[in-house]
Amino acid sequence: MIVFAWLFASIGYCADWPTHLHDNQRSSRTSAELASKLEIQWQVKLPTPQPAWPPPARQDFWHRKVNLRPRIVHDRANHLAVAFGKLVVGSSADDCVRGFDAGSGELLWTVRAEAPVRLAPSIWSADDAKENALVVFAADDGYVYGVNLESGDLLWKTRPDQV
């Protein structure tokens, strides 16, 4: 188990981070300004991620390479998205996506996929209304899932190669 801690600036506000690295351009930045002091608001234990690939061999004698480093490391941490006061995080250990209240840390819902969820879910709303917000995520089973952000209800599940 790992401990997942949610930090807020002392003013108690955080800008939305609706997809991996903040936006579709993967800019990794937001216009929100943080106070100089951050405080842990809540924390929760999540299952330790289970990477798909083992670490590489330490060396490749044939090609005369030593001290090799892993090249596929994106699934060694739980990635998250935050929008409309909700935080969602996927898990490669128990095949679940969980929705939390971003302010209190209360677990609101859990959706189980049929395989590990290795990449961050995304939160999207066509009309910027939280009632219509959708959590979209993919799993190793080849399906893309659509879940209601508020309720955690599974709205659809599809295989992109069969559309």
C-alpha positions in Angstrom: 0.0 0.0 0.0 1.1 3.5 -0.7 -0.1 6.6 1.0 -1.7 9.2 -1.3 -1.7 12.7 0.2 -3.6 15.6 -1.2 -2.1 19.0 -0.7 -3.9 22.3 -0.8 -2.5 25.7 -0.6 -3.3 27.4 2.7 -6.0 29.3 0.9 -7.8 26.0 0.3 -8.1 26.4 -3.5 -6.6 24.4 -6.3 -7.2 24.8 -10.0 -8.6 21.9 -12.1 -6.1 19.4 -13.5 -8.5 17.4 -15.7 -6.1 15.2 -17.6 -2.5 13.8 -17.5 0.0 16.7 -17.3 -2.9 19.2 -17.0 -4.2 19.7 -20.6 -4.2 18.1 -24.0 -1.0 19.9 -24.9 0.6 18.2 -21.8 1.9 21.6 -20.6 2.3 20.5 -17.0 1.3 23.9 -15.7 -1.6 25.9 -14.6 -2.4 29.6 -14.1 -3.3 29.0 -10.4 -1.0 30.6 -7.9 -0.1 28.7 -4.8 0.6 30.1 -1.4 4.1 29.5 -0.1 2.9 27.2 2.6 1.2 23.9 1.6 -0.6 21.7 4.1 -1.8 18.1 3.9 -5.6 18.2 3.8 -6.2 14.4 3.7 -4.5 11.2 2.8 -5.6 7.7 1.8 -3.9 4.4 1.3 -4.0 3.0 -2.2 -2.7 -0.3 -3.5 0.9 -0.2 -4.7 1.1 0.1 -8.5 2.0 -3.1 -10.4 4.1 -2.2 -13.4 3.5 -4.1 -16.6 7.2 -4.5 -17.4 9.9 -5.8 -15.1 13.0 -3.7 -14.6 15.6 -4.2 -17.4 18.7 -6.3 -17.0 21.5 -4.3 -15.4 23.7 -4.8 -18.4 23.7 -5.9 -22.0 27.0 -7.8 -22.6 26.3 -8.3 -26.4 26.0 -4.5 -27.0 28.5 -3.6 -24.3 26.1 -1.5 -22.3 26.1 -1.3 -18.5 24.0 0.4 -15.9 20.8 0.2 -18.0 17.9 2.3 -16.8 14.2 1.5 -17.2 12.6 3.1 -20.3 9.0 2.3 -19.6 8.1 3.8 -16.2 4.8 5.6 -16.7 2.8 2.9 -14.7 5.0 3.0 -11.6 2.8 5.6 -10.0 -0.9 6.3 -9.6 -1.8 9.3 -11.9 -4.8 11.5 -11.1 -7.1 14.1 -12.6 -9.0 16.8 -10.7 -12.0 18.9 -11.8 -15.3 20.1 -10.4 -14.2 19.4 -6.9 -13.5 15.7 -7.5 -10.3 13.8 -7.7 -10.1 10.6 -9.7 -7.2 8.1 -9.7 -6.7 4.8 -11.5 -4.9 1.7 -10.2 -2.9 -1.0 -11.9 -2.9 -3.1 -8.8 -6.7 -3.7 -8.4 -8.0 -2.6 -11.8 -10.1 0.2 -10.3 -10.7 3.9 -10.8 -11.7 5.8 -7.6 -13.5 9.1 -7.2 -12.8 11.2 -4.2 -14.2 14.5 -2.9 -11.2 16.8 -3.4 -11.9 18.8 -0.3 -12.5 16.1 2.2 -10.9 13.0 0.8 -14.1 11.0 1.1 -14.3 8.1 -1.2 -17.4 8.7 -3.4 -17.3 5.7 -5.8 -15.2 2.9 -7.2 -15.4 1.5 -10.7 -13.7 -1.8 -11.6 -12.3 -2.4 -15.0 -11.5 -5.9 -16.3 -7.7 -5.2 -16.3 -5.2 -2.8 -14.9 -5.7 0.9 -15.4 -2.2 2.2 -16.0 -2.7 5.8 -17.3 -4.5 8.8 -15.8 -8.2 9.1 -16.2 -9.4 12.3 -17.9 -12.4 14.5 -16.8 -14.5 16.2 -19.5 -17.7 18.1 -19.7 -19.1 19.5 -23.0 -21.0 22.3 -21.2 -18.7 22.9 -18.2 -21.4 21.5 -15.9 -20.3 19.1 -13.2 -23.6 17.2 -13.5 -22.7 16.2 -17.0 -19.0 15.6 -16.4 -17.5 12.4 -17.7 -14.5 10.4 -16.5 -12.9 8.6 -19.4 -10.2 6.0 -18.9 -8.6 3.0 -20.6 -7.6 -0.3 -19.2 -5.3 -3.2 -20.4 -8.5 -5.1 -21.5 -8.6 -2.9 -24.6 -11.7 -1.0 -23.5 -12.3 2.7 -23.0 -14.7 3.4 -20.2 -17.0 6.4 -19.7 -18.2 7.0 -16.1 -20.3 9.8 -14.6 -18.1 12.0 -12.4 -20.8 12.7 -9.8 -22.2 9.2 -9.3 -19.5 6.8 -10.6 -22.1 5.1 -12.8 -20.7 3.3 -15.8 -22.3 5.1 -18.9 -20.5 3.2 -21.6 -17.7 0.8 -22.4 -16.2 0.4 -25.9 -13.3 -1.1 -27.8 -11.9 1.6 -30.1 -10.8 -1.0 -32.7 -14.5 -2.1 -33.1 -16.0 1.3 -33.6 
